[in-house]
Amino acid sequence: MSLPASASEALAAFATAGAWEQRARLLMQWGERLQPLSEAERCDANRVQGCESQVWLVAKVQDGRWQFRAASDARLLRGLLALLLARVEGLSAQDLAAVDLADWFARLGLARQLSPSRSNGLNAVLQRMRELTLRAL
């Protein structure tokens, strides 16, 4: 399965980042790329359960390809969400089901920085994405 263009861009960007400080700065920059959610979209129905921080996720499908938008109240998590969205952008429900979150963040060189609670939260976001795609079938 080939990567979305934004995922390839993320891999290239993080490949050049050396120390954790550079990666953290890059992570914050990626978080700033998230399209803001409206107040109406920041509702309980769009809130992802299983995250320590507040995370909201909205989805739409266009021509069988999924587009997600997300927001969080935590800066570092916004960056991680942006990288997750880059990985899943435009995937079909079938391809989304095959995404390996741990492998993706390892390829970015961020696996060691994912605490168990952050990892669980990102897995909850990915699981919510999969639920939304299945509901649409």
JOFENKA-V879597 format. One record per pair of residues at least 6 apart in sequence whose ideal C-beta (glycine too) atoms are under 7 Angstrom apart, sorted by the first residue. I is the first residue (numbers start at 1). J is the second residue. D is the distance in whole Angstrom. If there is no record, write none. Layout:
<<I | J | D> <I | J | D>>
//
This chain:
<<1 | 95 | 6> <1 | 98 | 7> <4 | 86 | 7> <4 | 89 | 4> <4 | 90 | 5> <6 | 86 | 4> <6 | 89 | 5> <7 | 86 | 5> <7 | 87 | 5> <10 | 83 | 6> <10 | 86 | 5> <10 | 108 | 6> <11 | 107 | 6> <11 | 108 | 7> <13 | 26 | 6> <14 | 23 | 7> <14 | 26 | 6> <14 | 108 | 5> <14 | 109 | 6> <17 | 23 | 5> <17 | 26 | 5> <20 | 113 | 7> <23 | 109 | 7> <23 | 110 | 7> <27 | 76 | 6> <27 | 79 | 3> <27 | 80 | 7> <28 | 75 | 6> <28 | 79 | 6> <30 | 79 | 5> <30 | 82 | 4> <30 | 83 | 6> <31 | 75 | 6> <31 | 78 | 3> <31 | 79 | 4> <31 | 82 | 5> <33 | 82 | 5> <34 | 70 | 6> <34 | 71 | 6> <34 | 78 | 6> <34 | 81 | 7> <34 | 82 | 5> <35 | 69 | 5> <36 | 71 | 7> <37 | 56 | 6> <37 | 58 | 7> <37 | 69 | 6> <37 | 71 | 4> <41 | 56 | 6> <41 | 58 | 5> <42 | 56 | 5> <42 | 71 | 7> <46 | 56 | 5> <46 | 57 | 6> <46 | 58 | 5> <47 | 54 | 7> <47 | 56 | 6> <48 | 55 | 4> <48 | 57 | 5> <48 | 124 | 5> <48 | 125 | 5> <48 | 128 | 5> <49 | 124 | 7> <50 | 120 | 6> <50 | 121 | 6> <50 | 124 | 3> <51 | 121 | 4> <51 | 124 | 6> <52 | 117 | 5> <52 | 121 | 6> <53 | 72 | 5> <53 | 73 | 6> <53 | 74 | 4> <53 | 77 | 5> <53 | 121 | 7> <54 | 72 | 6> <54 | 73 | 5> <55 | 70 | 6> <55 | 72 | 5> <55 | 77 | 7> <55 | 81 | 7> <55 | 121 | 7> <55 | 125 | 6> <56 | 70 | 7> <56 | 71 | 5> <57 | 68 | 6> <57 | 70 | 5> <57 | 125 | 6> <57 | 128 | 6> <57 | 129 | 7> <58 | 69 | 5> <59 | 66 | 6> <59 | 67 | 7> <59 | 68 | 5> <59 | 129 | 7> <59 | 132 | 5> <60 | 67 | 5> <61 | 136 | 6> <64 | 92 | 6> <65 | 90 | 4> <65 | 91 | 7> <65 | 92 | 6> <66 | 88 | 7> <66 | 90 | 7> <66 | 91 | 6> <66 | 93 | 7> <66 | 96 | 6> <66 | 133 | 6> <67 | 89 | 7> <67 | 90 | 7> <68 | 85 | 5> <68 | 88 | 6> <68 | 129 | 6> <70 | 81 | 5> <70 | 85 | 6> <70 | 125 | 7> <72 | 78 | 5> <72 | 81 | 6> <80 | 118 | 7> <80 | 122 | 6> <81 | 125 | 7> <83 | 108 | 6> <84 | 122 | 6> <84 | 125 | 6> <84 | 126 | 7> <87 | 99 | 6> <87 | 104 | 5> <88 | 96 | 6> <88 | 99 | 6> <88 | 129 | 6> <93 | 133 | 4> <93 | 134 | 7> <93 | 137 | 7> <96 | 129 | 6> <96 | 130 | 6> <96 | 133 | 6> <97 | 130 | 6> <99 | 126 | 7> <101 | 122 | 6> <101 | 123 | 6> <101 | 126 | 5> <102 | 111 | 7> <105 | 111 | 5> <105 | 114 | 6>>
//
